[in-house]
Amino acid sequence: MNCAKCMTSNPESGLFCDRCRAILEAETEYWLRIDDFQCPADKEALEILKSTGVLAYVVNQFLVKPYEQKQREYLSKYGLPSSHLGYFESIVEECAYTLCLRTLPEVYLANFGSAPNAFTFGNDAAPVVVVDGRLVQMLTCDELRSLLGHEMGHIKSKHLLYNSLANTLAQGVGLSTSFLGSNLISAAMKLALLAWHRESEFTADRAALISSQDPKHVASMFAKILGRRHTSISGDESLLQELAEIFQSHPNHLGRIKAVIDFSKSQDYHAILKKSSHRRMFRVAFTANCRFCGASKPTVSSFCPECGKSQV
């Protein structure tokens, strides 16, 4: 399979190009779109931020990029690429494929603080996800799908620039610095940015659900990150009651999980599942071998020339 971006030859089973990390599958009507899962409040707030014009890009150029460069230098010295763990790398690729990311993010294992966490930075062309190595030990595969789905949801939703600005602001990096005699970011812009940042998390949580396909995996992922490492969440009718007990000291997370549960019951979510199922079916159909008899066939054909069966 040749990559449409760099023309490198890749294994037929590959999801992303080994060289440039571009997705190998051609875009179809069955691809996941941002509008399929983006929260309305996130979309509205993001449009307000975009209306500020070049301001965000000026701040990004002079403050965020240097800050991110330090993170990249740290990762180059102390981080491990996700390929260091084969099973983890496969989950990374699976999540990126499920969310239809055009570029496979670079994912690193590193320790950035006392409390294990994960975050995303970079830009649309070169996204980077950092996962605390302790989480890989703590979380199940389904919980890792939720975690990676959340971070990749930010990438899919084109949150990276404003997400980096919000994280930089939250960590106290000098956004009040002056440039050509003017403040780089006003108090009103800071409030708008932080308000959007909260809303963007709800969209990313939906991506976590799409990746793991069960709200209890999202809930248990949050619970373990918050310190409830041995929490068992059944996923039955008492789920909300269980969550209320688990997240009683973290009401914000309880609200986010409730929103995930509500989305899991929505028509929009079930439409996503249906579209994803069709997409995977077509991927299986347009391969070099019949999925019934195993005979060789043209990859562009949906019928096997040997047994005559339709592949879709």
KOLMARFI-649301 format. One line per field, with one value per residue (C-alpha): residue in one letter; x, y, z. Coordinates in nm, 4 decimals. Example, Ala and Ser with C-alpha at 12.3 -4.5 7.8 and 13.67 -1.06 7.14 Angstrom:
KOLMARFI-649301
tormi <- A, S
xx <- 1.2300, 1.3670
yy <- -0.4500, -0.1060
zz <- 0.7800, 0.7140
***
This chain:
KOLMARFI-649301
tormi <- M, N, C, A, K, C, M, T, S, N, P, E, S, G, L, F, C, D, R, C, R, A, I, L, E, A, E, T, E, Y, W, L, R, I, D, D, F, Q, C, P, A, D, K, E, A, L, E, I, L, K, S, T, G, V, L, A, Y, V, V, N, Q, F, L, V, K, P, Y, E, Q, K, Q, R, E, Y, L, S, K, Y, G, L, P, S, S, H, L, G, Y, F, E, S, I, V, E, E, C, A, Y, T, L, C, L, R, T, L, P, E, V, Y, L, A, N, F, G, S, A, P, N, A, F, T, F, G, N, D, A, A, P, V, V, V, V, D, G, R, L, V, Q, M, L, T, C, D, E, L, R, S, L, L, G, H, E, M, G, H, I, K, S, K, H, L, L, Y, N, S, L, A, N, T, L, A, Q, G, V, G, L, S, T, S, F, L, G, S, N, L, I, S, A, A, M, K, L, A, L, L, A, W, H, R, E, S, E, F, T, A, D, R, A, A, L, I, S, S, Q, D, P, K, H, V, A, S, M, F, A, K, I, L, G, R, R, H, T, S, I, S, G, D, E, S, L, L, Q, E, L, A, E, I, F, Q, S, H, P, N, H, L, G, R, I, K, A, V, I, D, F, S, K, S, Q, D, Y, H, A, I, L, K, K, S, S, H, R, R, M, F, R, V, A, F, T, A, N, C, R, F, C, G, A, S, K, P, T, V, S, S, F, C, P, E, C, G, K, S, Q, V
xx <- 0.0000, 0.1530, 0.1138, -0.0736, 0.1322, 0.4928, 0.4427, 0.6279, 0.5304, 0.3691, 0.2389, -0.1211, -0.2273, -0.0762, -0.3010, -0.0489, 0.2575, 0.5794, 0.7664, 0.5468, 0.2811, -0.0064, -0.3197, -0.3187, -0.6942, -0.8682, -1.1309, -1.4913, -1.8393, -1.7912, -1.5094, -1.5674, -1.6135, -1.5597, -1.9252, -2.0265, -1.9224, -1.8179, -2.0106, -2.2059, -2.0618, -1.7083, -1.7770, -1.9281, -1.6479, -1.3824, -1.5351, -1.5164, -1.1460, -1.0772, -1.2439, -0.9564, -0.7534, -0.3752, -0.3515, -0.3406, -0.0775, 0.1419, 0.1188, 0.1871, 0.4962, 0.6593, 0.5485, 0.3964, 0.6449, 0.9514, 0.7710, 0.6857, 1.0435, 1.1538, 0.9036, 1.0413, 1.3957, 1.2862, 1.1186, 1.4243, 1.6343, 1.3986, 1.0922, 1.0339, 0.8424, 0.5238, 0.6930, 0.8961, 0.5888, 0.4420, 0.0937, 0.0710, 0.1772, -0.0986, -0.3556, -0.2185, -0.2630, -0.6062, -0.7335, -0.5920, -0.7558, -1.0924, -1.0962, -0.9813, -0.6761, -0.4937, -0.1552, -0.0511, 0.0599, 0.3971, 0.3276, 0.5843, 0.6016, 0.7470, 0.7068, 0.6259, 0.5147, 0.4112, 0.0548, 0.0323, -0.1440, -0.1413, -0.1448, -0.1204, 0.0745, 0.2142, 0.0178, -0.2186, 0.0698, 0.2882, 0.0799, 0.2450, 0.0785, 0.2627, 0.1471, 0.2903, 0.4482, 0.2799, -0.0596, 0.0355, 0.0835, -0.2285, -0.4845, -0.6435, -0.6347, -0.9899, -0.8979, -0.5894, -0.8180, -1.0252, -0.7153, -0.5643, -0.9042, -0.9441, -0.6051, -0.6546, -0.9998, -0.8229, -0.6170, -0.9205, -1.1118, -0.8229, -0.7865, -0.4065, -0.3221, -0.5758, -0.5208, -0.1501, -0.2367, -0.4709, -0.2187, 0.0559, -0.1702, -0.2695, 0.0972, 0.1728, 0.3984, 0.4384, 0.1288, 0.1278, 0.4571, 0.4421, 0.5194, 0.5798, 0.4343, 0.1065, -0.0104, -0.0095, -0.3379, -0.6099, -0.8000, -1.1136, -0.9207, -0.7870, -1.1406, -1.2672, -0.9752, -1.0263, -1.4027, -1.3448, -1.0864, -1.3503, -1.5933, -1.3286, -1.2869, -1.6454, -1.5723, -1.2516, -1.4454, -1.6816, -1.3787, -1.2714, -1.6094, -1.5860, -1.2436, -1.3393, -1.7131, -1.8303, -1.8800, -1.7649, -1.4172, -1.4039, -1.5256, -1.2766, -0.9938, -1.0759, -1.1145, -0.7698, -0.6037, -0.7692, -0.6246, -0.8951, -0.6698, -0.8738, -1.2149, -1.4512, -1.7306, -2.0017, -2.1794, -2.5287, -2.8275, -2.6512, -2.3650, -2.4509, -2.4828, -2.1444, -1.9921, -2.1430, -1.9604, -1.6343, -1.6236, -1.7841, -1.4677, -1.4366, -1.7785, -1.6354, -1.5352, -1.8749, -2.0426, -1.8153, -1.8920, -2.2645, -2.2254, -2.0450, -2.3256, -2.5861, -2.3937, -2.3665, -2.7474, -2.7877, -2.8787, -2.5589, -2.3425, -2.5277, -2.4947, -2.1180, -2.1064, -2.3015, -2.0738, -1.7635, -1.8947, -1.9490, -1.6020, -1.4310, -1.6391, -1.5220, -1.1626, -1.1873, -1.3587, -1.0991, -0.7971, -0.5866, -0.7523, -1.1104, -1.2366, -1.4268, -1.2021, -0.8699, -0.8095, -0.6175, -0.8283, -0.7823, -0.7896, -1.0329, -1.2841, -1.5621, -1.6230, -1.3979, -1.3168, -1.2687, -1.5784, -1.7860, -1.8891, -1.9366, -1.6869, -1.9281
yy <- 0.0000, 0.3298, 0.6387, 0.9088, 1.1771, 1.0583, 0.7522, 0.5230, 0.1570, 0.0207, -0.3210, -0.3796, -0.4157, -0.0787, 0.2010, 0.4857, 0.5448, 0.4173, 0.7185, 1.0301, 0.8989, 0.9986, 0.7828, 0.5325, 0.5090, 0.7372, 0.9650, 0.8542, 0.9489, 0.7049, 0.9008, 1.0564, 1.4338, 1.6956, 1.7960, 1.4374, 1.4721, 1.8309, 1.9891, 2.2991, 2.5118, 2.4106, 2.5042, 2.8415, 2.9335, 2.8250, 3.0455, 3.3418, 3.2741, 3.2416, 3.5793, 3.7456, 3.7121, 3.7009, 3.7600, 3.3928, 3.3264, 3.6109, 3.4728, 3.1237, 3.2394, 3.4309, 3.2419, 2.9019, 2.7736, 2.8399, 2.6713, 2.3686, 2.3545, 2.2917, 2.0067, 1.8541, 1.8815, 1.7062, 1.4275, 1.3793, 1.3221, 1.1430, 1.0296, 0.6931, 0.6643, 0.4595, 0.2037, 0.1055, -0.0956, -0.2907, -0.3394, 0.0265, 0.1370, -0.0771, 0.0943, 0.4325, 0.3463, 0.1941, 0.5079, 0.7388, 0.5260, 0.5177, 0.8973, 0.9339, 1.1432, 1.2420, 1.2154, 0.9606, 1.1634, 1.1113, 0.9554, 0.9556, 0.7956, 1.0329, 1.1555, 1.5265, 1.5484, 1.3799, 1.3052, 1.0853, 1.2532, 1.2997, 1.6024, 1.7063, 1.9800, 2.0705, 2.1604, 1.9926, 1.8752, 1.7458, 1.6616, 1.5174, 1.3223, 1.2702, 0.9939, 0.9379, 0.5922, 0.5029, 0.5219, 0.2460, 0.0211, 0.1425, 0.1376, -0.1495, -0.1524, -0.0140, 0.2620, 0.3428, 0.3736, 0.6233, 0.8169, 0.8277, 0.8947, 1.1991, 1.3418, 1.2633, 1.4188, 1.7510, 1.6855, 1.5859, 1.8955, 2.1277, 2.2405, 2.2323, 2.6002, 2.7258, 2.4245, 2.5118, 2.8740, 2.7713, 2.5260, 2.7863, 3.0366, 2.7848, 2.7146, 3.0827, 3.1304, 3.4997, 3.5774, 3.9275, 4.0063, 4.3066, 4.2960, 4.6237, 4.8065, 4.6117, 4.3321, 4.0055, 3.8913, 4.0900, 3.9899, 3.9357, 3.7092, 3.5087, 3.4543, 3.3544, 3.1154, 2.9453, 2.9229, 2.7557, 2.5228, 2.3794, 2.3261, 2.1639, 1.8894, 1.7739, 1.7277, 1.5364, 1.3173, 1.2233, 1.1172, 0.9032, 0.7289, 0.6791, 0.5177, 0.2847, 0.2483, 0.2226, 0.5071, 0.2881, 0.2697, 0.6506, 0.6681, 0.4110, 0.5868, 0.9123, 0.7335, 0.5770, 0.9030, 1.0707, 0.8065, 0.5388, 0.2719, -0.0289, 0.1059, -0.1399, 0.0170, -0.2275, -0.0263, -0.1375, 0.0774, 0.1946, 0.3457, 0.7061, 0.6225, 0.4511, 0.7495, 0.9931, 0.8067, 0.7811, 1.1434, 1.3086, 1.5106, 1.5904, 1.7228, 1.8573, 1.5074, 1.3712, 1.6265, 1.5277, 1.1578, 1.2294, 1.4146, 1.1116, 0.8797, 1.1112, 1.1202, 0.7393, 0.7243, 0.9835, 0.9327, 1.1156, 0.8580, 0.5616, 0.7211, 0.7392, 0.3697, 0.2785, 0.4875, 0.3388, -0.0134, 0.0563, 0.2071, -0.0974, -0.3287, -0.1507, -0.1636, -0.5415, -0.5643, -0.3743, -0.5900, -0.8236, -1.1421, -1.2652, -1.2589, -1.5861, -1.8182, -1.6333, -1.6242, -1.3329, -1.0553, -0.6970, -0.4604, -0.2332, -0.5167, -0.5823, -0.9325, -1.2352, -1.3749, -1.7220, -1.7791, -1.4899, -1.3657, -0.9971, -0.8612, -0.6009
zz <- 0.0000, -0.1113, 0.1034, -0.0893, 0.0851, 0.0479, -0.1808, 0.0593, 0.0281, 0.3453, 0.4567, 0.3498, 0.7135, 0.8062, 0.9279, 0.9073, 0.6919, 0.8468, 0.7103, 0.7331, 0.9767, 0.7445, 0.7487, 0.4639, 0.4203, 0.1730, 0.3238, 0.2670, 0.3844, 0.6709, 0.8314, 1.1717, 1.1423, 1.4098, 1.3888, 1.4696, 1.8323, 1.9106, 2.1982, 2.0872, 2.3706, 2.2679, 1.9061, 1.9979, 2.2378, 1.9879, 1.7201, 1.9603, 2.0206, 1.6479, 1.5911, 1.7812, 1.4612, 1.4782, 1.8542, 1.9446, 1.6804, 1.8083, 2.1610, 2.0275, 1.8382, 2.1230, 2.4346, 2.3709, 2.1113, 2.3306, 2.6209, 2.4053, 2.2788, 2.6369, 2.6581, 2.3385, 2.4723, 2.7919, 2.5922, 2.3722, 2.6853, 2.9222, 2.7247, 2.5613, 2.2313, 2.2421, 2.0138, 2.3229, 2.4274, 2.1372, 2.2797, 2.3789, 2.0301, 1.8792, 2.1051, 1.9967, 1.6287, 1.6890, 1.8653, 1.5984, 1.3295, 1.5117, 1.5356, 1.1722, 1.2529, 0.9359, 1.1106, 1.3714, 1.6748, 1.8316, 2.1721, 2.4498, 2.7916, 3.0482, 3.4046, 3.4315, 3.7947, 4.1168, 3.9973, 3.6850, 3.3953, 3.0180, 2.7903, 2.4254, 2.2509, 1.9101, 1.5988, 1.3528, 1.1325, 1.4188, 1.7282, 2.0377, 2.3200, 2.6477, 2.8835, 3.2288, 3.2212, 3.5496, 3.3787, 3.1363, 3.4381, 3.6208, 3.3405, 3.1512, 2.7704, 2.7559, 3.0011, 2.7922, 2.4894, 2.6887, 2.7916, 2.4426, 2.2874, 2.5120, 2.4152, 2.0474, 2.0682, 2.1259, 1.8128, 1.6060, 1.7211, 1.6338, 1.9935, 2.0000, 1.9611, 2.2146, 2.4391, 2.4538, 2.5303, 2.8115, 2.9608, 2.9400, 3.1135, 3.3820, 3.4567, 3.5033, 3.2023, 3.1240, 2.9207, 3.0698, 2.8986, 2.6683, 2.2973, 2.1149, 2.4153, 2.4307, 2.6555, 2.4648, 2.6137, 2.7899, 3.1022, 2.8916, 2.6542, 2.9485, 3.0792, 2.7347, 2.6926, 3.0281, 2.9718, 2.6355, 2.7892, 3.0247, 2.7379, 2.5197, 2.7790, 2.7217, 2.3510, 2.4296, 2.6767, 2.3931, 2.1880, 2.4849, 2.4711, 2.0929, 2.1388, 2.4272, 2.3418, 2.7026, 2.9533, 3.2410, 3.0834, 3.0747, 3.4364, 3.5660, 3.3785, 3.5569, 3.8901, 3.8711, 3.7679, 4.0673, 4.2989, 4.3121, 4.1692, 4.2773, 4.1816, 4.0150, 3.8121, 3.7129, 3.4455, 3.5495, 3.6444, 3.9610, 3.7617, 3.8469, 4.2168, 4.2095, 4.0341, 4.2844, 4.5614, 4.3689, 4.2534, 4.5555, 4.6147, 4.2421, 4.1312, 3.8068, 3.6979, 3.8025, 3.5758, 3.2900, 3.3331, 3.3458, 3.0166, 2.8684, 2.9816, 2.8296, 2.5008, 2.4997, 2.4922, 2.2157, 1.8512, 1.7520, 1.9291, 1.7794, 1.4352, 1.4954, 1.5867, 1.2734, 1.0518, 1.2154, 1.1590, 0.7874, 0.7605, 0.9119, 0.6932, 0.3790, 0.4993, 0.5270, 0.1881, -0.0133, 0.0660, -0.1470, -0.0190, 0.0041, 0.3613, 0.2962, 0.0947, 0.1250, -0.2518, -0.4037, -0.5525, -0.6807, -0.3855, -0.5715, -0.6173, -0.3681, -0.5150, -0.4977, -0.8488, -0.6955, -0.4826, -0.6154, -0.2723, -0.1971, 0.0521, 0.1960
***
